[in-house]
């Protein structure tokens, strides 16, 4: 079973696959296409999807990226009814579209650190501390111990900055947009939304109050990786802020760790 799909175009348009119709919205108009008048859908492998109606008319929509376009094509093809209406364009309705109000911005949930990286950092630190004790004496171990706090804080902030940027770029390149339905509210006040990936699996997303139904962009290579809003400005500001505070802490922690080797 394929999930509902929302095709977000790079031109600012959106194409939503509903139960019995396609809804295409751009800055100028909203177009509703009943599925019974869709003969077929196709793509050339790029980020566009061509919707061919039963009277031969073609509607070309932008998918943003090839992965999202291919997933939308699969979902649309599976949803087409067996019987079609030859009326084609006669049943397509077009209405002027007013600019949509912006949804409330949500904060991105911090990403978990891979265990392998944490283990490698821990082993390196323990090895260095032992080396300091052997070469410089027991008292010199104080500096590496003090360095633990800035090292952990700096590494965490810097890692999140890099991971956030990479995740944003991945979602921009191959992200798929789907509906997300409100599931529950946590004790900390966060709102949890559930969305379904193309393989039928359900995933949870943590965010602010965006109403009973919103939308989320997920990475098909890692369906748990998601974002409610793909804002380059927001990502750049957040990553820059994390780096601004994380990098000096990390450098300072490293300096304290190796400083005993340079002391008499």
C-alpha positions, -999 to +999 in steps of 0.1 A: +000+000+000+015+034-010+010+064+011-006+097+001+018+120-017+023+157-019+046+168-047+063+201-039+078+218-069+108+241-070+086+267-087+064+271-056+037+248-068+022+218-050+004+188-063-017+167-038-029+132-045-063+128-028-086+098-027-104+106-060-086+136-075-054+155-080-052+190-067-025+213-082-019+246-066+005+273-078+007+310-069-019+319-095-045+291-095-058+259-081-065+231-105-086+200-096-083+169-118-106+139-111-086+107-112-113+092-136-101+116-164-064+107-159-053+083-186-017+079-174+012+096-157+048+095-168+082+110-162+114+112-181+135+104-150+138+141-141+118+161-116+087+167-137+056+145-139+033+146-170-003+139-163-021+128-195-059+131-195-083+109-214-088+136-241-050+138-247-044+170-228-012+170-207-006+188-174+031+190-165+039+195-128+072+201-111+083+176-084+113+193-070+136+163-073+136+130-093+131+108-062+099+126-051+087+127-087+092+089-091+074+082-058+045+104-067+042+087-101+041+053-084+014+064-060-007+081-087-005+051-111-017+028-083-046+051-074-060+054-110-094+037-113-101+009-138-129+029-156-120+063-171-142+092-182-134+103-218-145+138-209-110+147-200-104+185-197-141+192-195-141+179-159-110+198-148-118+229-127-095+259-123-100+286-096-079+317-088-055+310-059-049+334-031-015+333-014-015+307+014-008+318+049+026+306+063+025+278+088+041+284+122+078+275+121+089+245+140+122+237+157+141+207+144+145+179+168+181+174+177+197+144+160+211+114+179+249+108+179+260+076+162+274+052+188+304+045+167+316+081+168+309+084+206+329+052+212+358+064+191+359+097+209+358+080+243+386+056+234+407+085+221+402+104+253+409+075+276+441+067+256+453+103+258+446+105+296+466+073+302+494+087+280+494+120+300+497+100+332+526+079+320+546+107+303+538+137+325+529+122+359+497+117+378+491+154+386+490+163+349+459+142+345+439+171+359+440+190+327+425+162+305+398+157+331+389+194+331+389+192+293+360+167+293+333+194+296+343+217+267+351+186+246+317+170+251+298+203+246+319+215+216+318+181+198+280+178+204+273+213+190+297+209+160+283+174+152+247+186+152+257+216+130+272+193+104+245+167+106+217+193+103+233+207+072+238+173+056+202+163+064+189+195+049+208+190+017+196+154+015+160+164+019+164+191-007+179+166-031+155+136-027+129+145+000+093+133-004+064+154+010+035+136+027+006+145+050+013+143+088-016+139+112-016+150+148-011+120+171-006+132+207+009+159+229+038+151+251+043+160+288+068+187+277+042+204+255+056+191+222+031+180+195+037+146+179+026+139+143+024+106+124+033+102+087+035+073+064+064+066+041+061+051+007+068+016+020+037+018+043+056+023+075+045+049+100+069+074+116+065+100+143+077+136+140+080+161+169+071+197+164+050+227+174+012+230+170+006+230+133-031+219+135-047+185+130-031+179+097+002+194+083+029+181+060+064+168+064+093+161+041+111+128+047+142+112+032+133+079+014+168+066+021+162+072+058+124+076+064+129+086+100+148+117+088+123+145+083+116+182+084+084+202+087+100+231+068+129+231+044+142+266+050+178+273+038+179+305+058+168+288+090+192+259+085+221+283+078+214+303+109+210+273+132+242+256+119+261+289+121+249+294+157+260+259+167+294+263+150+299+297+166+297+282+201+307+247+194+340+252+175+358+273+202+347+249+229+360+219+209+393+236+201+397+247+237+390+211+249+416+197+226+441+223+237+436+214+274+439+177+265+473+179+248+487+208+269+504+186+295+528+173+268+541+208+262+546+217+299+579+211+316 
